[in-house]
Amino acid sequence: MNLQDLNKICFTVCIVSIVLGMALALAMIWGEAQNSEFIWKSWLTIGVFFFSSAATLSVSKTLGGRTKDREES
């Protein structure tokens, strides 16, 4: 897999996670489901997706930079 493709996928997952988190927060503010188990599981799931793709993105950027340095030498 190309590192640029991986970066695009990770950015997409991060943006989707942010949008879903915003929608869930608005639902908690305006809706009736404030302290349900489903809400907490949803927050944790969105958080896991966001942080795992952010970590993958940071590792990809770090290793991608090192790979480019080797190719230029």
C-alpha positions as CSV (number, residue, x, y, z in Angstrom):
1,M,0.0,0.0,0.0
2,N,1.2,3.4,-0.9
3,L,1.9,5.8,2.0
4,Q,-0.1,8.6,0.4
5,D,-3.1,6.3,0.1
6,L,-2.7,5.3,3.8
7,N,-2.5,9.0,4.8
8,K,-5.7,9.8,2.8
9,I,-7.6,6.9,4.5
10,C,-6.4,8.0,8.0
11,F,-7.3,11.6,7.3
12,T,-10.8,10.5,6.1
13,V,-11.3,8.4,9.2
14,C,-10.2,11.3,11.5
15,I,-12.6,13.7,9.8
16,V,-15.5,11.3,9.8
17,S,-14.8,10.6,13.6
18,I,-14.9,14.4,14.3
19,V,-18.2,14.8,12.4
20,L,-19.8,11.8,14.2
21,G,-18.5,13.1,17.5
22,M,-20.1,16.5,16.8
23,A,-23.4,14.9,15.8
24,L,-23.3,12.7,18.9
25,A,-22.6,15.8,21.1
26,L,-25.5,17.7,19.6
27,A,-27.7,14.7,20.1
28,M,-26.7,14.6,23.8
29,I,-27.4,18.3,24.2
30,W,-30.7,18.4,22.4
31,G,-31.9,14.8,22.8
32,E,-33.2,12.7,25.6
33,A,-30.3,10.1,25.5
34,Q,-27.8,11.8,27.9
35,N,-26.7,9.0,30.2
36,S,-27.4,5.9,28.3
37,E,-25.0,3.0,27.8
38,F,-25.3,3.3,24.1
39,I,-24.1,6.9,24.2
40,W,-21.0,6.0,26.1
41,K,-20.2,3.1,23.9
42,S,-20.6,5.3,20.9
43,W,-18.2,7.9,22.3
44,L,-15.6,5.2,23.1
45,T,-16.0,3.7,19.6
46,I,-15.5,7.0,17.9
47,G,-12.5,7.8,20.1
48,V,-10.9,4.5,19.3
49,F,-11.3,5.0,15.6
50,F,-10.0,8.6,15.8
51,F,-6.9,7.9,18.0
52,S,-6.0,4.7,16.1
53,S,-6.1,6.5,12.7
54,A,-4.2,9.5,14.2
55,A,-1.5,7.2,15.5
56,T,-1.3,5.3,12.2
57,L,-1.0,8.7,10.4
58,S,1.8,9.9,12.7
59,V,3.7,6.6,12.3
60,S,3.2,6.8,8.5
61,K,4.5,10.3,8.4
62,T,7.5,9.4,10.5
63,L,8.5,6.4,8.5
64,G,7.6,8.0,5.2
65,G,10.0,10.8,6.0
66,R,12.8,8.4,6.8
67,T,12.1,6.4,3.6
68,K,12.4,9.6,1.5
69,D,15.7,10.5,3.2
70,R,17.1,7.1,2.3
71,E,16.0,7.3,-1.3
72,E,17.7,10.7,-1.8
73,S,21.0,9.5,-0.4
